[in-house]
């Protein structure tokens, strides 16, 4: 019998609903600053809440397709649970609970998209959304910096396009624009190489992202571009190597990565001078020095989850007072996690990203399609950017981390073995 309830269930489980939900969710995640600037925080909160309700309904409608063991990665659950526990020892419980609700909401939306869309469909949807947002950012910068020659304060656009930057686009800061541009570059190239996007669209898209990354004048963009480029070359080498040689090649790459990290630390002053980021680095060092005095007071549990700092709450107001600044984050995701949720929370955060990166790298090294390279390259971007900003703990960065962790866990997880034991079939990864 075709009752309204059954029609609603079919609609929620349909491909059309999955496609529409994914596009709307991605626009909300990556356009959150613009939504807040044009309307208010209440509008964005309402949009996220509605997306969470619809997403939960979609998962319920598709419940027969889902395995309870594999809905959410255990590392994501552990980190979200720890941040929730931190609400009870937070210095301001109500703002901390609101921040945790945003963290859980963004994670839920990422989980829904991870189950209703495969990797290629997700990459194509993200590519469409980023083309819209980057094009709108360029138009806004042209209007502000060239045609009207005046800043747009409500969008935090300074109108510096005619002077060569820095520009902010619709993302609030130059560093956020640079980060989004690098994510867009990875997405557009993967779209092109997977033959899901014509060159007539892919090449202008890559040019747009590269142009905005350059004019953002963000000191982190060059580092991100170099690391992602090196990671791409290494992944290509592993994918093209004979299966018997891959383990040795993987270990060799790991040794090179560790050596590069050590060299970067030893030569950090020279690297900072080359990037012309001395004053920016000095400011960060001062912030971290003051911040570590507070982390030592609560080394295990931290001061409570806030995500983006509540400048009226302790100890964030005190840190800003002693640094004579108005910081909204620790400008380092790992240090921010240490401050807010202590050593336990930071360990869970590192495990979340680290396990996802290793899993996705191993999957991408043996799968034929180039689309599987998207996940480890995005996770590499998040890991490197976390050294300079706290984007991975909030908003679009956190959303991408959960989505990538889910993608990695779907193909290579201990839960897969449990499911295989129950069904009597062993999971396999097709090689080249």
Buried (B, 14 or more C-beta within 10 A) or exposed (E): EEEEEEEEBEEBBBEEBBBEBBBBBBBBBBBBBBBBBEEEEEEBBEBBEEBBEBBEBBBEBBEEEEEEBBBBBBBBBBBBEBBBBBBEBBBBEEBBBBBBBBBBBBBBBBBBBBBBBEBBBBBBBBBBBBBBBBBBBBEBBBBBBEEEEEBBEEBBBBBBBEEEBBBBBBBBBBBBBBBBBBBBBBBBBBBBBBEBBEEEBBEEBBEBBBBBBBBBBBBBBBBBBEBBEBBBEBBEBBBEBEEEEBEEBBEEBEEEBEEEEEEEEEEEEEBBEEBEBEEBBEBBEBBBEBBEEBBEEBEEBBBBBBBBBBBEBBBBEEBBEBBEEEBBBBBBBBBBBBBBBBBBBBBBBBBBBEBBBBBBBBBBBBBEBBBBBBBBBBBBBBBBBBBBBBBBBBBBBBBBBBBBBBBBBBBBBEBBEEBEEEEEEEEEEEEE
